[in-house]
Amino acid sequence: MSQALFVYTTFPNMDVAKQIVKALLDQKLIACANLREHVSIYRYKSKIEEEKEIGAILKTRVSLKEKLENKLKKLHPYEVPVIFFLQADLNKEAYLWLCEETLDEG
């Protein structure tokens, strides 16, 4: 098994999510994204908020973490974007696909 990086973040709507995901795909910083609409309930500036958002799971290589994070922060419309990083084992075939579709850092 090989290590992959799963990145979770949210966007305000599907149009913004697709625009940013396509930019990340175009720059080969990610190989894939899964987008889902959901309701988020959270505290922000001492107030409880409830909004529809788009949750995004982005799939990439561990070696692209810093470049992806920097680009995502630059493109993201939120004042404080939440970006979770989770390393995970990936089967060989899926890892090879991931490597073929992202920047070569070697």
C-alpha positions, 0 to 999 in steps of 0.5 A: 500500500502507498500513502495518499492524501485526502483533503477535506474542505467546504465551499459556499456553493457548487459553482465555486466548488467546481471552479476551484476544483477544475483549477486544481485539476488543471494544475495537476495538484489533485487527481479527483474531487468528490462534491456533496451538498450538505448543511453546516452548523458551526460557530463563527465570531461567537455566533451559531451559523447554519448554511448550505455548503458544498463539502469537497474531498480532494485526492492527491499525493502527500508530496503535493500537500504544501502546494495544494494548501497554498493554492487552495488558500489563494483561491478559496472565497472564505475568510477562514477556509477549513482544510483537513488533511488525512493521509491514508493507505491506497491500493497499488492500482489506485496509487499509480492512477493518482501519480499519473494524474498529478504533478511529479515531485520526483 
